[in-house]
Amino acid sequence: MKPKSGTSDQGDLFRSRLDQILNRRHPLYRLADSIDWATFDKDFGTLYVEKVGRPGLPIRLLVGLHYLKHAYNVSDENVVERFLENPYWQYFCGFEYFQHDFPLDPTTLVKWRKRIGPKGMEKLLQVTLETAKNKEYLTEKHLERVNVDTTVQEKAIAFPTDARLYHKARHILVRLAKKNGIALRQTYERLGKRAMIMQGRYSHARQAKRARREQKRLRLYLGRVIRDIQRKCQEPSEQLAIMLERASQIFSQKRSDSKKLYSMQAPEVECIAKGKVHKKYEFGCKVSLVSTSKENWIVGIQALHGNPYDGHTLKDALTQAEQLTGWRPEHAYCDKGYRGEPTVIDKTAVHLANKRKKSMKPKEWSWFKRRSAIEPIIGHTKADHRMNRNYLKGEDGDKINAILAGCGFNLRKLLRAILLYLFKERFKGDSIDWVSLFGRFSRLYQPA
């Protein structure tokens, strides 16, 4: 059913409204009044049916909780719990009076993300940019030059060693066989657990031959369970059939195979090597990110599956930035991972890093030096906005988490920009070192 409105025309004589008791100079209060919330009702209202079922929750509440979740780096459960304690969060989500009960169950956020999908989540990122444009924090001049780079968004899975994959696949098949009433000849629960423990001990002690023996034993147990289930169940259930297929792939795959399976629950995980000294391989998906060269707004971010070559992602990244902002970047600065692409893509000049300084003017060289500014942006999206380890399910979960990380980063920039404006307005005319003053007080509005 269509969502109910979060506001009411009827007042409450015995309670004070939030806008009467909150500090109206608080950055989150100002930001709540600056965002165009009506556009979400217009775009997402078509995803609900008319007069069927109970009324849906207010769309502003669901959008606001996702904004706060990724701006302050908390989980679905924590964002709902902290909602009760923070009246500014309640006002940001559209409530008129202080709430004493949980507004929803955390699982509602999961279901709403599935309903909206990755394309709908791009609307959340677009609204953060529209808010910055309305405040004139982001202008067309800022989009003349952008930085483009890729990174890896790791999935929340254990490091996929062969021994662990054999043990996990056998354990899942045994559990599903019991659930479907299949009497296995032997489950190898005790023997498999012991072999897994000993394989880890031998590997730690650098006893490679003994470790390989235990790994071979784990693979043997998995093969026996697979064949036993196939003999006794000719028509397995849908879930068991899927897990049987994945377990068979793990059983048969070799070290040098391509398109290997690294997780029973997350088959979309890919092994990506980015040349890092401290982390040779990362397991997840590639993410392309576009930021303004000087002001560091994230104007485009998308998760890409299939581990594509960086240069092949540039055109789609620039197109997404144009769709979200309405302006086409004139210059894109990339690293050498984008070699091989044309020097001009749809009226956007592509500049590769590490170009010789002697062949450029000082002004042009300064823009080349700004390319590396995208690296700390990637670091902040991972450390502060939940892109370091993705807990959302499937390929759509990878795309949604990356987009929401960009929303959280832009939201924090908006809060800092509003805070700086409030300080300048309060101490207008005084000779004050704004940088030190802002740095001293801005941490009050940073996440824990």
N, C-alpha and C positions, 0 to 999 in steps of 0.2 A: 504494500500500500504506500501511497505517497507519504513522504516524511512530514511530521508535524512541525509547526513553527516553534522555534526556540524562545520566542518572545510572546508576551501576553498583554492585551490591552487593559486587563483588569489589575488594579493595584492591590497591595497588601498593606493594611493599616497597621499591622503589628510588626513589620519588618522594614528595615531600611534598604533601599536599593544599593547595589554595588557602586553605581556611578556617584552616589552621594557620600560613600565612606572611603573610597579608594583615592589615592594620590593621582590626580589627573596629569601630573608631570612625569609619571613613571613611563619609561620607554615602551613597555608591553601594553600599557593602556593606550598610548598614542598610536602604536602600531595596529592595535585592534580596531581603532576608528579609521585607520588609513586604508585597510584592505577592503576591496570590493567583494563582500561575501555573497551578494546577490547573484554574481556570475556563476557560482557553484550550483545554486538551486536551479538556474536556467540550464546548465549543461548536464548535470547529473540527474535532474528530475525525470528525464525521459527513460532512465534505467529502472524506474519503479512502475508497477502496475496500478491501475485505478480500482479502488474499493474492493481489494482482495487482501485478506489477512489483517493483522494489527498494524496500526500506523508506524511508519518507520521513524527512526531517531533523526533529530535535526542534522542536516548535512553539515552545517557549520560546526557542530560539535565533533563530528567525525574528522573533518578536515583540520580543525584546530588541534585535536589530539595528535594527529600525524605530524603536523608542523612542530608541536612542542616536543614530541618524542625524538625527532631527529635534530632539533635545535639544541636540546639538552642531553642527548645521548642516553636515553633510558629505554627500557623494554616496554612491551604492551602492558604488562602488569603494573610496572612502576609508574607509568604515565597516568594510569587510572587512579592509583593510590595517591600520588602527589596532587592530583586534581582536587581531591577533597581538602587538602591542606593549604592550597594557594588560591586566594580570592582573585588574584590577577589572572591566573590560568582560567578560572571560571568565567571571568568577564571576557577574556580573549575568545572563549568558546561560545559566547553568545548568551550567557545566563544573566538575568536581571537581579536575582537574589542569591545569597550565599546558600550553597547546596550542602546537605549533611548526609546524603546517601550517594552511593556509587552511581554514576550516570548510565553505565552500561557494563556488560561483562567483557573482559579483555578479548575473548574469542570473537566478539562482534567486529573488532578491528580487522581480524583475519578475513572474515566473510566479506566485509566491505571492500577490502583490497582486491579480492577475487572478482567482485562485481564491477569495480571501476576499471581494473586492468591497467597495463602500462600506458596505453594511450590516454586514459583519463588522468593518470598521475602526472602526465606532462602538463596538464592544466594547472596543477598546483605549482609547478615550477614557473609557468608563464605568469601566474598571478603575482608571485614574488617579484618578478622583473617588471611587471606593470606597475606595481606599487613603487618600486624604485624610480621608474620613469615619471610617475605622477609627482613624486617628491623632488624630481630633477637630480637625483643621485646618479642616475644612468641616463645618458643622452646619446644621440646618434653619433656624436663625435667620438664617444668612447668605443663604439663598435667599429671604428675605422681599422683598428689594429687589434688582433686577437692572438692568443697563444693556444696551441693545440698539442695535446699529448695523450698517451694511453697509459693505463696502469692495470693491475690485476685486482679484482675483487674476489677474495678467497671465500670458499664455501665452508660452512661449519661442519667439517668432517675430520676424522682422525687421519693421520698421515698414512697413505695407502700402501703399506708393505704387503708383499705376496702372502706372507703367513697370516697377517691380520685379515686379509680379504678371504682366504680359504676358511678361516675359523668363523668369521662373521656370516659368510654365506651358508655354511653348514648349520649354524645356530638358527638362522632365520628359517631355513627349510624344515628343520626339526620342529620348530614352534608351529609353523603353518600346517605341517602334517598332523600334529596332535589336534589342532583346531578343526581339521577336516575329518578326523576319525580314521586316519591311516596308521595302521599298526606297523611300525618299522621293525626290521629285524634287529637293528642296533642303532642307537642314536649317537654314540661316541661322545656324549656330554662330558664324562669324566676323563676319558682318554684324550679328547680334543683339548680340554682345558689344561691338562698336564703338558701336552705337547706344545701348546702356545706359550706356557710359562717357561719351559726349558729352551725353546727357540730364542726367546728374549734374553735368557741368561747366557746362553752360548754366544749370541751375537755381541753382548756387552763384554764378554771375556775374550773377544776376538778369536773364538774357536769356530772358524767358518765351516769346516767339514761337519762338525756335529750340528751346527745350526741348520745347514742344508738338509741333513738327515731328518730333523724334526719338521722342517718345512715340507719335505716330501711326504712325511707321514700325515700332515694336515691335509695336503692335497689328496692323498689316498682316501682319507675319511670322507672328504667332500664328494669325491667321485662315487663312492659306495652309496651314500645317502641319495644322490641324484638318481642313480640307476634303480635303487630300491623303490623310490617314489614313482618313477616312470613305469615300473612293472606292475605296481599295485593300484595305480590310479590312471586309467586311460583318458578320462575327461576331468582334469583338475579344474578347480575354481579359477576365476579370472585373476585373483591376486596370486594364487599359487603358481599359475601358468607364467605370470610375469616374472616372479622370483626364480622359477626354474630356468627360464631363459637367461636371466642375468647370471645365475650361478653357473650355468653351463658355459657362458662366455668367460667368466673368471677362471673356470677350470681349464679351459682350452687355450687362453691367450698366453702369448710368449713375451719375452722381454723386449724384443725388437718390433713387436706388432704396432700398427697405428690404430687410432680410435679405440684405445683400451678403456675398459670399465674400471673406475677408481672407487666406486661406492655403490652399495646395493640400493640405498634409499635415494641417492642423487645421481642418476645416470648421466646428467647433463654436465657433470664436472669434467674439466679439461686440464691437462698438464701443460703449463705455460712456463717457458724459460725466458726471463727478462735480463739475464746477464748480471744479476746481483751477486756480490761476493758472499754475503751473509745468508742468502736464501736462493739456492740454485734453481729450484723448481717451486712453483706455486700452483695450487689446485683450486680452480674456480673458473672465472670467465674474464675476458678482457673488457675494459671500460674505456671509452673515448670521452675526453673532457675538453671543453672549449671555455676559455676565460678571457675577459677583456685584458688588454696588455698592461694597462697602468692601474686601473681601479680594482681589478681582481674580482669582478662579478662572474659567477658561473652562468654562462648564457647557453650552454648545451652540455648534456651528459647522457650517455646511453650505454647499456651493457650489450656486448656483442659476443655471440656464440660461434663456435667453429674455429676459434683462434685465427682470425684473419690477419693478413699483413697490414701493418700500420698505415701504409700509404693508401691502401684500398678503402680505409675507413674515413679518409679526409673529406671526401665529397659529401657523404651523408652527415658528417658532423657539422660542416658549414651550413648545409641545408636546414638542419634542425635549429641552429642558432638563428637563422633568418626567420624561420617559422615562429619561434618563441618571442623574438624581439621586434620583428617587422622590419629590421634593417639588415642589409647584406654587408658582411665584413669586406673591407677593401684589401687588407693585408693579413695573412696568416703566417705566424712564425712557428716552425716545427723543428724537431731535432733530426738527426741523420737517419732515424728509423723510417722516415717518410721519403727516402730517396727513390727515384724512379717515376715519381708523379709529375704531371705537367707543371710548368712554372705559373700557369694561370688556370684556375678552375672556376668557370661561371663568373667572370669578372673579379675574382679574388686572386690577388698575387700571392704565390706561395714562396716563402723564404726559408731556406734551410740553415740551421745553426752551424757554427764553426767556419763561417766564411772569413776570408782573409781581411784583416782590419785595414790594411794599407789601401785596399781597393774601394773603401767606403768613406763617406763624409762623417764627421763626428756625430751629427744628428741621427744619421741612419744607423751608426754603430750603437748608439744608445738604445735604440729599439731592439736590436739584436741581443743586447745584454738583458733586456727585460724578459726574454723568452723563458729564462730559468725561474721566473716568478711563479710559474704554474706548479713547480715542484712542491713548495710548501702548501699550496692549495690542496694538492692531492694528499699531502700528509695530514692536513686538518680534516678533510672529509673522512679519512680513515680513523684518525685518533678521536675526533670529537663528534662525528656524525654517522657512526655505525656502518661505514663502508669497509672497515678492516676485516670483518668476519660476518658473512651474510647468513642469517638464520631463516630466511624466507624460502619457501619450497618452490622448486621447479625453475624453468627458464623465465617465466613471468615474475617469479620472486626476485631473480637476479636483476631484472630490468627495473622493477618497482623500487627495490632497495637503493639502486644507484641514483635514480631520479630524486627520491626523498632525501638522500644525502646532500644533493645539490640544493634542495629546498631548505634544509637545515642550515647550510653554509650561508645562503643568501639572507635567511631570516636573521641570523646573528649579525651580519653586516648591517642590516636595516636597524637593528636595535642599537648598535654602536653609533651609527650615523645620527639617529634620533637623540641619543644621549649626548653626543657632542654638540648638537644644535641647542639642546636645553641648557647646557653649560654656557655656551656663548651668549644665549639670550639672557641668562641670569646675571652674568658678569659683564654685560655689554658696557663698553667704554673704559673698562679697567685694563691696565697693562699686566696681562697674565700670560705665563707660559702655558699655552693650551695643550701642548703635547704632554708635558709632565702632569698637568692637572687631570687630563682625560685618562692617562694611564693609571693614575692613582685610584680613580673611582670606577673605571669601566669594569674592573674585575667583580664588582658587586652584581653585575648582570651576566657573568659567565657561568657556565654549568659547573657543577661540583666535579 
